[in-house]
Amino acid sequence: MIDHYDWTDGSEPMLRFGPATGPVVLAAMPLFEEANRLRAFIVTLLRALGDHGIGGALPDLPGTGESLVPTEAATLDDWRQAFAAAEERLTRQGARVHVLAMRGGALIDTRANCNGRWHFSPVTGAALVRDLIRAKQAAVKESGEAFSAKAIHEDGPPIELAGNLLSRGLLAELQGAVPTVAPPLRTLRLDTDAGEADRKIVARPLWRRAEPDNNPALARELAADVADWVKQCGS
């Protein structure tokens, strides 16, 4: 079902899955190109939660997905405000909201007043910016041009990084952004990730694929873990 939520500067679309009441998992998508690579996987995971009697919600943030806001106009503060507004809408509808965040999505849920958080491979904003810069440098090198990382700290128009036109203000915000750690929090990572986690998963990182991909078996495995966490947070 296609729903929507209102935030300070407008209205944005939000996909809904499974039961509309009871526990509902609100998903914070990865950022930039990783969102394109993982969207189908996250949709599969949210649908799998329906088999556990748990609803799902996937909001488009300002400047992403079907949002009418230009990508270069988006800010980290806007994303956080909008995500909190999506949570508030679900709560007003009678849902008990839990947050699911993947990768850079863990930078977005800071203001959500949820019953619990579940993070998969959370990453800092600085790490995301480094990845964007490396991708840009690799692309311009093939064309014989050059790109300096210092450019993101200079005044000027938006910069195209990994196919996204981004404001320098957003990139500056991301440099100091870290994943939300407000409890109750459960964190899962890949077995190749040295970061701390409550559980390590053996799988390949879909966000590193050259093209969008899916892994239904992994989605079902993660959905089962999310469902158990939701039950623990509700008990």
C-alpha positions as CSV (number, residue, x, y, z in Angstrom):
1,M,0.0,0.0,0.0
2,I,1.2,3.5,-0.8
3,D,0.8,5.9,2.2
4,H,2.3,9.3,2.9
5,Y,3.6,11.3,5.8
6,D,3.8,15.1,6.4
7,W,6.8,16.9,7.6
8,T,7.8,20.5,8.1
9,D,8.3,21.3,4.4
10,G,5.8,19.1,2.7
11,S,4.5,15.6,2.2
12,E,6.4,12.5,1.1
13,P,5.4,9.0,0.0
14,M,5.7,5.9,2.2
15,L,5.2,2.2,1.3
16,R,3.4,0.1,3.8
17,F,3.6,-3.7,4.2
18,G,1.8,-6.3,6.3
19,P,-0.5,-5.4,9.3
20,A,-1.2,-1.7,9.8
21,T,-1.4,-1.9,13.6
22,G,0.5,-3.7,16.3
23,P,4.3,-3.6,15.9
24,V,5.4,-1.8,12.7
25,V,9.1,-1.7,11.6
26,L,10.0,1.7,10.1
27,A,13.0,1.3,7.7
28,A,15.7,3.9,7.3
29,M,17.3,3.3,3.9
30,P,21.0,3.5,3.1
31,L,22.1,6.7,1.5
32,F,23.0,7.6,-2.1
33,E,24.0,4.8,-4.5
34,E,23.7,2.2,-1.7
35,A,20.0,3.0,-1.5
36,N,19.6,2.0,-5.1
37,R,21.5,-1.3,-4.6
38,L,19.6,-2.3,-1.4
39,R,16.0,-1.1,-2.0
40,A,14.8,-4.4,-3.5
41,F,16.5,-6.3,-0.6
42,I,14.9,-4.1,2.0
43,V,11.4,-4.4,0.4
44,T,11.9,-8.2,0.5
45,L,12.9,-8.1,4.2
46,L,9.8,-5.9,5.1
47,R,7.5,-8.3,3.2
48,A,9.1,-11.2,5.1
49,L,8.3,-9.5,8.4
50,G,4.6,-9.9,7.4
51,D,5.0,-13.7,7.8
52,H,5.8,-12.9,11.5
53,G,2.8,-10.7,11.9
54,I,4.8,-7.5,11.9
55,G,4.1,-4.5,9.6
56,G,6.6,-2.6,7.7
57,A,7.0,1.0,6.4
58,L,9.5,2.4,4.0
59,P,9.4,6.2,3.7
60,D,11.1,8.2,0.9
61,L,13.1,11.0,2.5
62,P,13.2,14.5,1.0
63,G,15.3,14.5,-2.1
64,T,15.2,10.6,-2.4
65,G,13.1,8.1,-4.2
66,E,9.8,9.6,-5.4
67,S,10.2,12.8,-3.4
68,L,9.7,16.1,-5.3
69,V,12.4,17.8,-3.4
70,P,15.6,18.2,-5.6
71,T,18.4,16.0,-4.3
72,E,20.8,18.9,-4.1
73,A,18.4,20.7,-1.7
74,A,18.4,17.9,0.8
75,T,20.1,18.2,4.2
76,L,20.9,15.8,6.9
77,D,18.7,17.7,9.3
78,D,15.8,17.5,6.8
79,W,16.2,13.7,6.7
80,R,16.1,13.4,10.4
81,Q,13.1,15.6,10.8
82,A,11.3,13.8,8.0
83,F,12.1,10.3,9.4
84,A,10.8,11.4,12.9
85,A,7.6,12.7,11.2
86,A,7.1,9.3,9.5
87,E,7.4,7.6,12.9
88,E,4.9,10.1,14.5
89,R,2.4,9.3,11.8
90,L,2.6,5.6,12.4
91,T,2.3,6.1,16.2
92,R,-0.8,8.3,15.7
93,Q,-2.3,5.4,13.7
94,G,-1.9,3.1,16.7
95,A,1.3,1.3,15.7
96,R,4.1,0.4,18.1
97,V,7.1,1.6,16.0
98,H,10.5,-0.1,15.8
99,V,13.3,1.2,13.6
100,L,15.3,-0.9,11.1
101,A,18.3,1.0,9.7
102,M,20.9,-0.2,7.2
103,R,24.3,1.4,6.6
104,G,23.9,5.2,6.4
105,G,20.3,4.8,7.5
106,A,21.6,4.6,11.0
107,L,22.6,8.3,10.8
108,I,18.9,9.2,10.1
109,D,16.9,7.8,13.0
110,T,18.3,10.0,15.8
111,R,15.0,11.8,16.5
112,A,12.6,8.8,16.2
113,N,10.8,8.1,19.4
114,C,10.7,4.3,18.8
115,N,10.4,1.2,20.9
116,G,13.7,-0.2,19.8
117,R,16.3,0.1,17.1
118,W,17.8,-2.7,14.8
119,H,20.9,-1.7,12.8
120,F,22.6,-3.7,10.0
121,S,26.2,-2.8,9.2
122,P,25.9,0.8,10.4
123,V,28.5,3.2,9.0
124,T,29.7,6.7,9.9
125,G,29.0,9.7,7.7
126,A,32.7,10.3,7.3
127,A,33.1,6.8,5.9
128,L,30.3,7.3,3.4
129,V,31.8,10.6,2.2
130,R,35.2,8.9,1.7
131,D,33.5,6.2,-0.4
132,L,31.8,9.0,-2.5
133,I,35.1,10.7,-3.0
134,R,36.9,7.5,-4.0
135,A,34.2,6.7,-6.6
136,K,34.4,10.3,-8.0
137,Q,38.2,10.1,-8.2
138,A,38.1,6.7,-10.0
139,A,35.5,8.1,-12.5
140,V,37.4,11.2,-13.4
141,K,40.7,9.4,-13.6
142,E,39.3,7.4,-16.5
143,S,38.5,10.6,-18.3
144,G,41.9,12.1,-17.6
145,E,40.6,14.7,-15.2
146,A,41.3,15.2,-11.5
147,F,39.2,15.7,-8.4
148,S,40.5,16.8,-5.0
149,A,38.8,15.8,-1.8
150,K,39.3,19.4,-0.6
151,A,36.6,20.5,-3.1
152,I,33.8,19.4,-0.7
153,H,35.0,21.8,1.9
154,E,35.0,24.8,-0.4
155,D,32.1,27.2,-1.1
156,G,30.4,26.6,-4.4
157,P,27.6,24.9,-6.2
158,P,26.5,21.3,-5.5
159,I,28.9,18.5,-6.4
160,E,28.1,15.4,-8.4
161,L,29.3,12.4,-6.5
162,A,28.5,8.8,-7.6
163,G,25.6,10.0,-9.7
164,N,24.1,12.3,-7.1
165,L,24.1,16.1,-7.1
166,L,24.8,16.9,-3.4
167,S,25.2,20.2,-1.6
168,R,28.4,20.9,0.2
169,G,26.4,21.7,3.3
170,L,25.1,18.1,3.4
171,L,28.6,16.7,2.9
172,A,29.8,18.8,5.8
173,E,27.0,17.6,8.0
174,L,27.8,14.0,7.2
175,Q,31.5,14.4,8.1
176,G,30.5,14.6,11.8
177,A,27.5,12.2,11.7
178,V,27.7,8.9,13.6
179,P,25.1,6.1,13.9
180,T,22.4,6.4,16.6
181,V,23.2,4.4,19.7
182,A,20.0,5.1,21.8
183,P,18.9,1.9,23.5
184,P,17.3,-0.5,23.2
185,L,19.6,-1.2,20.2
186,R,20.6,-4.5,18.4
187,T,23.4,-4.4,15.8
188,L,24.2,-7.0,13.2
189,R,27.3,-6.9,10.9
190,L,28.8,-9.1,8.3
191,D,31.4,-11.6,9.5
192,T,34.1,-9.7,7.6
193,D,33.3,-6.5,9.5
194,A,35.6,-5.8,12.5
195,G,33.1,-3.5,14.2
196,E,31.3,-4.5,17.4
197,A,28.0,-6.3,16.9
198,D,25.5,-8.5,18.8
199,R,25.6,-11.0,15.9
200,K,27.7,-11.5,12.8
201,I,26.2,-12.7,9.5
202,V,28.0,-14.7,6.8
203,A,27.0,-13.0,3.6
204,R,28.3,-10.8,0.8
205,P,27.8,-7.0,1.0
206,L,25.0,-6.2,-1.5
207,W,25.9,-2.5,-1.3
208,R,29.3,-3.3,-2.9
209,R,27.7,-4.9,-6.0
210,A,28.0,-3.1,-9.3
211,E,24.3,-3.3,-9.9
212,P,21.2,-3.6,-7.6
213,D,20.7,-7.2,-6.4
214,N,18.7,-9.2,-3.9
215,N,19.1,-12.1,-1.5
216,P,15.7,-13.4,-0.4
217,A,17.3,-16.1,1.8
218,L,19.3,-13.5,3.7
219,A,16.2,-11.2,3.9
220,R,14.3,-14.0,5.6
221,E,17.1,-14.7,8.0
222,L,17.3,-11.0,9.0
223,A,13.5,-10.7,9.2
224,A,13.5,-13.6,11.7
225,D,16.2,-11.8,13.8
226,V,14.2,-8.5,13.6
227,A,11.0,-10.2,14.6
228,D,12.7,-11.8,17.7
229,W,14.1,-8.3,18.6
230,V,10.7,-6.7,18.2
231,K,9.2,-9.3,20.6
232,Q,12.0,-8.7,23.1
233,C,11.4,-5.0,23.0
234,G,7.7,-5.4,23.5
235,S,8.0,-7.8,26.5
